Amino acid sequence: MSKQKKQKWKRNLVVMTAITGLGFSTFYPGLSIPVAAVEQPDQPIPKEESV
């Protein structure tokens, strides 16, 4: 294998890995850890201060 073919193969592998990861994260969002602050107690929204 020539050096140019190795680089092209590696570049294609990186691109396909990135596309696969983006596809999984798009179509299966339930696999990720939820980031919502569900356990926080309900607090009223503070009133805006006057200038």
C-alpha positions, 0 to 999 in steps of 0.5 A, spaced: 500 500 500 502 506 498 502 512 503 497 516 499 492 510 499 493 509 507 492 516 508 485 516 504 483 510 507 484 513 514 481 519 512 475 515 510 474 511 516 474 518 520 469 521 516 465 514 516 466 514 524 463 521 525 457 520 520 455 514 524 456 517 531 452 523 528 446 518 526 446 515 532 445 521 536 440 524 532 436 518 531 437 515 538 437 521 543 434 516 548 441 513 549 445 519 552 444 521 559 439 526 560 441 533 562 435 536 565 435 539 572 429 534 574 431 534 581 431 541 582 425 544 587 421 549 583 422 556 585 419 562 582 422 566 577 425 572 580 422 579 578 426 584 573 429 589 577 428 596 575 434 600 572 
